[in-house]
Amino acid sequence: MKKFNLFAAAVAVSVMGGAAVSCNKPETPSPEPQPQPVEKNLPELQDVSVDPGKSKEITFYAYGAWTVEVDKTWCTPDKTSGEKGDNKVVFSVADAFEAAETAKVTLTIGEDKDVVTFNITRNAKEREFAVTSSTDGSAVAELVFGEDAKSVEIKVKANFWWQLDAADDCNAQWPLWLSKPSPRFEGKASDIVTVTLTVDEEQLPNFYDSKEGVIWFNDVENPDVKYSINVKHTFEKPVFLASDRGTSLKVSKDLCFYGADGNVSTDKSVSFKLTPEDGKVGYTPFLYYYKYMLGSTDPKFGWVASQNGVQPLPTKNSASWMTFDKGESEREWTLNINAGLEPLHSGSGPFAYVTTKVYIFIVPNDVYLTQQPDMSGLQIMQSKFFSNNNTPVIVEGMEEYMIEVEVEN
């Protein structure tokens, strides 16, 4: 039989009890982790300039969610908010003809509402409008039309959409002697458009005295903007009868015509150009002369009107000293002094009747066709040309048909 050791058992119990007590001792808790500071690294954004109609891309890093605002309506971002990280925003500038202007851009980042600002400047934009010659490219200040330039061709370039104000409803300032192009000319920005303008020859006779005018080029998108250019024509109203010395001629005592310079020439003929009136076909000349008689008391200086009256000038077949002959066409006539003949009508010195003035009327056949330039016709027509036989006064309206020749005494 084994012996029980009471002391050993007690020690064992004691040790076990201590161990139990030791295992139930509470542990010290670990400290809570502290939040780490955020690296904000706010972007440094520089001011930029942008041309109208263009855009600018801005890149930046945001430490948190962000928003962007612009204080001008002409500058528009493609997005107004975003998240943390690398970002880019494209700012578009409206295309407008305006002076330079600056917009403020405000970028707000994170919960702390950190603010970064920078400026976007819209550069100025001015209208450009140019009219140049189609031949040499030189600037055109005005358009001039004439006999050698009944049409004018120019080139027009602008940085806006334009139209030539020449529609049926165009303003009353359009020169009526200038044909309205149809359809009207127009051009978009940067287009180079060839514009041809032509004189309206049917209307021109009504506007010989109205030589100058203005045409307008309008901005289609802004009716308040107009560009003008002056136009004019150099056409002269056709003279029914014209020569380089006019229609009032002078003949020297030696029976030579005075020149255009006012001096006696050696010419014994003057060429005339006839410009037919509308609807008139065929012309007939009627010739008259005004005679004086040399005074018997002073044959050298005593010219007196002893017998007044308009008399018919003898025809060429009767050895006339002056004739008016038609050329190869209806438009060409020549006034001739026939050599060797003197402007005597009748009598002998010192009582000879001497021609001092010659009147030639060339009139349309549809008016005076029944009359011929013979003696009978000249007498009948005399009252249509002159209002007074004794002192010839030209009937009003007949001057345009008349050539007057004065003979020196």
C-alpha positions as CSV (number, residue, x, y, z in Angstrom):
1,M,0.0,0.0,0.0
2,K,1.3,3.4,-1.1
3,K,1.7,6.3,1.2
4,F,-0.1,9.6,0.4
5,N,2.2,12.7,0.6
6,L,0.0,15.5,1.8
7,F,2.6,18.2,1.6
8,A,3.5,17.5,-2.0
9,A,-0.1,17.6,-2.9
10,A,-0.6,21.0,-1.4
11,V,2.4,22.4,-3.2
12,A,1.1,21.1,-6.5
13,V,-2.3,22.6,-5.9
14,S,-0.6,25.9,-5.0
15,V,1.5,25.9,-8.1
16,M,-1.5,25.1,-10.3
17,G,-3.5,27.8,-8.7
18,G,-0.8,30.3,-9.3
19,A,-0.6,29.3,-12.9
20,A,-4.3,29.8,-13.2
21,V,-4.2,33.2,-11.7
22,S,-1.3,34.2,-14.0
23,C,-3.1,33.2,-17.2
24,N,-6.2,35.3,-16.4
25,K,-4.2,38.7,-16.2
26,P,-5.6,41.4,-18.7
27,E,-3.3,42.6,-21.6
28,T,-2.6,46.3,-22.2
29,P,-4.6,47.5,-25.4
30,S,-2.7,48.8,-28.5
31,P,-3.0,52.6,-29.3
32,E,-5.5,53.6,-32.2
33,P,-3.7,54.4,-35.6
34,Q,-3.5,58.1,-36.4
35,P,-4.7,59.5,-39.9
36,Q,-1.8,60.3,-42.1
37,P,-1.7,64.0,-43.5
38,V,-2.9,64.4,-47.2
39,E,-0.3,65.5,-49.7
40,K,-2.3,68.3,-51.4
41,N,0.3,69.5,-53.9
42,L,-2.0,72.2,-55.3
43,P,-1.4,72.7,-59.0
44,E,0.3,75.9,-60.2
45,L,-1.7,77.0,-63.3
46,Q,-0.4,79.7,-65.6
47,D,-2.4,82.4,-67.4
48,V,-3.0,81.6,-71.1
49,S,-4.1,83.4,-74.2
50,V,-6.5,81.9,-76.8
51,D,-7.6,83.2,-80.2
52,P,-11.3,83.5,-80.9
53,G,-12.8,80.2,-82.1
54,K,-9.9,78.2,-80.7
55,S,-9.4,76.1,-77.5
56,K,-6.8,75.4,-74.9
57,E,-6.2,72.2,-72.9
58,I,-5.2,72.6,-69.2
59,T,-3.8,69.6,-67.3
60,F,-3.5,69.3,-63.5
61,Y,-3.3,66.9,-60.6
62,A,-6.1,67.1,-58.0
63,Y,-5.7,65.5,-54.6
64,G,-9.4,65.1,-54.3
65,A,-12.7,65.8,-56.1
66,W,-12.8,69.1,-57.8
67,T,-15.0,71.6,-59.6
68,V,-14.3,74.5,-62.1
69,E,-16.1,77.7,-62.8
70,V,-15.5,80.5,-65.4
71,D,-16.8,84.0,-65.0
72,K,-17.3,84.7,-68.7
73,T,-19.9,83.1,-70.9
74,W,-17.6,83.2,-74.0
75,C,-15.2,80.7,-72.3
76,T,-16.6,77.2,-71.9
77,P,-15.0,74.2,-70.2
78,D,-15.7,70.7,-71.6
79,K,-16.3,69.5,-68.0
80,T,-17.0,71.3,-64.7
81,S,-16.1,68.6,-62.1
82,G,-13.9,65.5,-61.7
83,E,-12.3,63.1,-59.2
84,K,-8.9,62.8,-57.6
85,G,-6.0,62.2,-59.9
86,D,-4.6,63.5,-63.2
87,N,-7.1,65.5,-65.1
88,K,-7.5,67.7,-68.2
89,V,-10.0,70.3,-69.1
90,V,-10.4,71.9,-72.5
91,F,-11.5,75.5,-72.5
92,S,-13.2,76.7,-75.8
93,V,-13.3,80.4,-76.7
94,A,-16.3,81.7,-78.7
95,D,-15.5,83.0,-82.2
96,A,-16.6,86.7,-82.1
97,F,-15.4,90.0,-83.5
98,E,-14.7,91.6,-80.1
99,A,-11.9,93.4,-78.3
100,A,-9.5,91.4,-76.1
101,E,-11.0,90.3,-72.8
102,T,-9.9,88.2,-69.8
103,A,-11.9,85.4,-68.0
104,K,-11.1,84.2,-64.5
105,V,-11.1,80.5,-64.0
106,T,-11.6,79.1,-60.4
107,L,-10.6,75.5,-59.6
108,T,-11.8,74.2,-56.2
109,I,-10.3,71.0,-54.8
110,G,-11.2,68.6,-52.0
111,E,-13.2,68.9,-48.8
112,D,-11.1,71.8,-47.7
113,K,-12.3,73.8,-50.7
114,D,-8.8,74.7,-51.7
115,V,-8.9,77.3,-54.5
116,V,-6.6,77.7,-57.5
117,T,-7.2,80.5,-60.0
118,F,-5.8,81.5,-63.3
119,N,-6.8,83.7,-66.3
120,I,-7.7,82.9,-69.9
121,T,-7.4,85.9,-72.2
122,R,-9.4,85.9,-75.5
123,N,-7.3,87.8,-78.1
124,A,-8.9,90.6,-80.0
125,K,-10.5,89.8,-83.4
126,E,-11.2,92.6,-86.0
127,R,-13.1,92.3,-89.2
128,E,-10.9,92.2,-92.4
129,F,-12.3,93.2,-95.7
130,A,-10.3,93.7,-98.9
131,V,-11.1,94.5,-102.5
132,T,-8.2,94.0,-105.0
133,S,-7.6,94.1,-108.7
134,S,-8.0,90.8,-110.6
135,T,-5.1,91.8,-112.8
136,D,-2.3,92.9,-110.5
137,G,-3.6,92.3,-107.0
138,S,-3.4,95.9,-106.0
139,A,-5.9,97.4,-103.6
140,V,-8.9,99.0,-105.2
141,A,-10.2,102.2,-103.8
142,E,-13.0,102.7,-106.3
143,L,-14.4,101.1,-109.4
144,V,-14.3,103.2,-112.6
145,F,-16.3,102.3,-115.7
146,G,-15.7,103.8,-119.1
147,E,-15.7,103.1,-122.9
148,D,-12.7,100.8,-122.4
149,A,-14.0,99.3,-119.2
150,K,-17.6,98.6,-119.4
151,S,-17.1,95.7,-117.0
152,V,-14.8,95.6,-114.0
153,E,-13.5,92.4,-112.3
154,I,-12.3,92.5,-108.7
155,K,-11.5,90.0,-106.0
156,V,-13.1,90.2,-102.6
157,K,-11.8,88.5,-99.4
158,A,-13.0,88.9,-95.8
159,N,-12.8,87.0,-92.6
160,F,-16.6,86.9,-92.3
161,W,-19.6,85.8,-94.3
162,W,-20.5,88.6,-96.7
163,Q,-23.0,89.4,-99.4
164,L,-23.1,92.1,-102.1
165,D,-26.2,94.2,-101.5
166,A,-27.7,93.8,-104.9
167,A,-30.9,91.8,-104.4
168,D,-34.3,92.9,-105.6
169,D,-35.0,94.3,-102.2
170,C,-31.6,96.1,-101.9
171,N,-31.5,99.6,-100.7
172,A,-32.1,102.5,-103.0
173,Q,-28.5,103.5,-103.1
174,W,-27.6,100.9,-105.8
175,P,-26.5,102.9,-108.9
176,L,-29.2,102.3,-111.5
177,W,-26.7,102.6,-114.3
178,L,-24.9,99.5,-113.0
179,S,-26.4,96.0,-113.7
180,K,-27.4,94.1,-110.6
181,P,-25.7,90.7,-110.6
182,S,-28.1,87.8,-110.1
183,P,-27.6,85.7,-108.1
184,R,-25.9,88.2,-105.7
185,F,-22.2,87.6,-105.0
186,E,-21.3,86.3,-101.6
187,G,-18.3,84.7,-99.8
188,K,-17.6,82.8,-96.6
189,A,-14.8,83.7,-94.3
190,S,-11.4,83.4,-96.0
191,D,-12.9,82.7,-99.4
192,I,-11.5,84.7,-102.3
193,V,-14.4,85.5,-104.6
194,T,-14.2,87.0,-108.1
195,V,-16.8,89.7,-108.6
196,T,-17.7,91.1,-112.1
197,L,-19.8,94.2,-112.4
198,T,-21.0,95.6,-115.7
199,V,-22.6,98.8,-116.9
200,D,-26.2,98.6,-117.9
201,E,-26.0,100.2,-121.3
202,E,-29.7,100.3,-121.7
203,Q,-30.1,102.3,-118.5
204,L,-27.0,104.4,-118.8
205,P,-28.5,107.1,-121.2
206,N,-30.8,108.1,-118.3
207,F,-27.9,108.5,-115.9
208,Y,-25.2,110.3,-117.8
209,D,-25.3,113.2,-115.3
210,S,-25.4,110.7,-112.3
211,K,-21.9,109.4,-112.6
212,E,-21.0,108.4,-109.0
213,G,-22.5,105.9,-106.7
214,V,-21.9,103.4,-103.9
215,I,-22.2,99.6,-103.6
216,W,-22.3,97.8,-100.2
217,F,-21.0,94.5,-98.9
218,N,-22.9,93.3,-95.9
219,D,-22.0,91.0,-93.0
220,V,-24.7,88.3,-93.2
221,E,-24.5,87.5,-89.5
222,N,-24.5,91.2,-88.4
223,P,-26.7,93.4,-90.5
224,D,-25.4,96.5,-88.8
225,V,-21.9,95.9,-90.4
226,K,-21.5,97.2,-93.9
227,Y,-18.5,97.9,-96.1
228,S,-18.8,100.3,-99.1
229,I,-16.8,101.0,-102.2
230,N,-17.4,103.9,-104.6
231,V,-18.2,103.4,-108.2
232,K,-18.3,105.9,-111.0
233,H,-18.5,106.0,-114.8
234,T,-16.8,108.3,-117.2
235,F,-19.2,107.9,-120.1
236,E,-20.2,111.2,-121.7
237,K,-23.6,111.8,-123.0
238,P,-23.3,111.3,-126.8
239,V,-23.3,114.4,-128.8
240,F,-25.5,114.1,-131.8
241,L,-22.9,115.8,-134.0
242,A,-19.3,115.9,-132.8
243,S,-15.9,116.9,-134.2
244,D,-12.6,117.7,-132.6
245,R,-13.6,121.4,-132.9
246,G,-17.1,121.1,-131.7
247,T,-20.1,122.3,-133.7
248,S,-19.3,126.0,-133.8
249,L,-16.6,126.5,-136.4
250,K,-14.7,129.5,-137.7
251,V,-13.3,130.1,-141.1
252,S,-10.5,132.5,-141.8
253,K,-10.4,135.1,-144.6
254,D,-8.1,132.7,-146.4
255,L,-10.9,130.1,-146.2
256,C,-9.2,127.7,-143.7
257,F,-10.8,126.4,-140.6
258,Y,-9.5,127.5,-137.2
259,G,-8.0,124.7,-135.2
260,A,-9.1,123.4,-131.8
261,D,-6.4,125.5,-130.3
262,G,-8.0,128.7,-131.6
263,N,-5.4,129.4,-134.2
264,V,-5.8,129.4,-138.0
265,S,-4.9,126.1,-139.5
266,T,-4.4,125.0,-143.1
267,D,-7.4,122.6,-142.9
268,K,-10.1,122.9,-145.5
269,S,-12.2,120.1,-144.1
270,V,-13.5,119.0,-140.7
271,S,-14.8,115.5,-140.0
272,F,-18.0,114.9,-138.0
273,K,-19.3,111.9,-136.2
274,L,-23.0,111.4,-136.0
275,T,-24.5,109.5,-133.1
276,P,-28.0,108.3,-134.3
277,E,-30.8,108.7,-131.8
278,D,-32.7,105.6,-130.6
279,G,-35.0,104.4,-133.4
280,K,-33.8,106.9,-135.9
281,V,-32.6,105.6,-139.3
282,G,-31.3,107.9,-142.0
283,Y,-30.4,111.6,-141.8
284,T,-30.6,114.5,-144.4
285,P,-28.6,117.7,-144.2
286,F,-30.2,121.1,-144.9
287,L,-27.7,124.0,-145.5
288,Y,-28.3,127.7,-145.1
289,Y,-26.2,130.8,-145.1
290,Y,-26.6,134.3,-143.8
291,K,-25.5,137.1,-146.1
292,Y,-24.3,140.7,-145.8
293,M,-23.5,143.3,-148.4
294,L,-20.3,145.3,-148.4
295,G,-21.0,149.0,-147.7
296,S,-20.3,151.3,-150.6
297,T,-19.0,154.2,-148.5
298,D,-16.2,152.3,-146.8
299,P,-15.5,149.1,-148.7
300,K,-12.8,148.0,-146.4
301,F,-14.5,148.4,-143.0
302,G,-18.1,149.1,-143.7
303,W,-19.9,145.8,-143.3
304,V,-23.6,146.5,-143.0
305,A,-26.6,144.2,-142.9
306,S,-28.2,145.7,-146.0
307,Q,-30.1,142.5,-146.8
308,N,-30.9,140.2,-144.0
309,G,-32.4,136.8,-144.3
310,V,-31.4,133.2,-144.3
311,Q,-30.8,131.8,-147.8
312,P,-30.1,128.4,-149.1
313,L,-26.5,127.5,-149.7
314,P,-25.9,126.4,-153.3
315,T,-25.5,122.7,-153.8
316,K,-22.3,121.0,-154.6
317,N,-23.3,120.7,-158.2
318,S,-23.6,124.4,-158.6
319,A,-20.0,125.1,-157.6
320,S,-20.7,125.8,-153.9
321,W,-17.6,127.0,-151.9
322,M,-18.8,124.8,-149.0
323,T,-20.3,121.3,-148.9
324,F,-21.4,118.8,-146.3
325,D,-20.8,115.3,-147.6
326,K,-21.6,111.9,-146.1
327,G,-18.8,109.4,-145.7
328,E,-18.8,105.7,-146.1
329,S,-21.3,105.2,-143.3
330,E,-24.3,107.0,-142.0
331,R,-22.2,108.1,-139.0
332,E,-19.4,109.9,-140.9
333,W,-19.8,113.3,-142.5
334,T,-17.3,115.9,-143.7
335,L,-17.6,119.7,-144.0
336,N,-15.4,120.8,-146.9
337,I,-14.3,124.2,-148.3
338,N,-13.8,123.9,-152.0
339,A,-10.5,125.5,-153.1
340,G,-10.7,128.3,-155.6
341,L,-14.2,129.4,-154.8
342,E,-15.2,132.4,-152.7
343,P,-18.2,132.8,-150.4
344,L,-20.0,135.2,-152.8
345,H,-23.6,134.8,-153.5
346,S,-24.3,137.4,-156.2
347,G,-23.3,140.8,-157.5
348,S,-19.8,142.3,-157.8
349,G,-17.8,144.5,-155.5
350,P,-18.1,146.8,-153.8
351,F,-21.8,145.6,-153.7
352,A,-21.3,141.9,-153.5
353,Y,-23.4,139.9,-151.1
354,V,-21.0,137.9,-148.9
355,T,-21.6,134.9,-146.7
356,T,-20.9,135.5,-143.0
357,K,-22.5,132.5,-141.4
358,V,-23.4,129.0,-142.6
359,Y,-26.0,126.9,-140.8
360,I,-26.2,123.1,-141.4
361,F,-29.1,121.1,-139.9
362,I,-28.9,117.3,-140.2
363,V,-32.2,115.8,-139.2
364,P,-33.7,112.3,-139.0
365,N,-35.5,111.2,-142.1
366,D,-38.5,109.9,-140.3
367,V,-39.3,113.5,-139.3
368,Y,-38.5,115.4,-142.5
369,L,-38.5,112.6,-145.1
370,T,-41.0,114.4,-147.3
371,Q,-38.6,117.4,-147.7
372,Q,-35.4,117.3,-149.8
373,P,-32.5,119.7,-149.5
374,D,-33.3,121.4,-152.8
375,M,-34.5,125.0,-153.2
376,S,-38.1,124.1,-152.4
377,G,-37.3,121.9,-149.5
378,L,-34.9,124.5,-148.0
379,Q,-37.6,127.2,-148.1
380,I,-40.2,124.9,-146.5
381,M,-37.9,123.8,-143.7
382,Q,-36.6,127.3,-143.0
383,S,-39.5,128.0,-140.7
384,K,-38.8,124.8,-138.8
385,F,-35.3,125.8,-138.0
386,F,-35.5,129.6,-137.7
387,S,-38.1,131.6,-135.8
388,N,-37.2,134.9,-137.7
389,N,-36.2,135.2,-141.2
390,N,-34.6,138.6,-141.0
391,T,-32.5,138.0,-137.9
392,P,-32.1,134.2,-137.7
393,V,-33.0,132.8,-134.2
394,I,-32.7,129.0,-133.9
395,V,-36.0,127.3,-133.0
396,E,-35.7,125.7,-129.5
397,G,-34.7,122.1,-129.7
398,M,-33.0,122.5,-133.1
399,E,-29.6,123.4,-131.7
400,E,-28.6,119.7,-131.3
401,Y,-29.0,119.2,-135.0
402,M,-27.0,122.3,-136.0
403,I,-23.5,123.1,-137.1
404,E,-22.7,126.8,-137.2
405,V,-19.8,128.1,-139.4
406,E,-18.7,131.8,-139.0
407,V,-16.7,133.4,-141.8
408,E,-14.3,136.2,-140.9
409,N,-15.1,139.5,-142.4
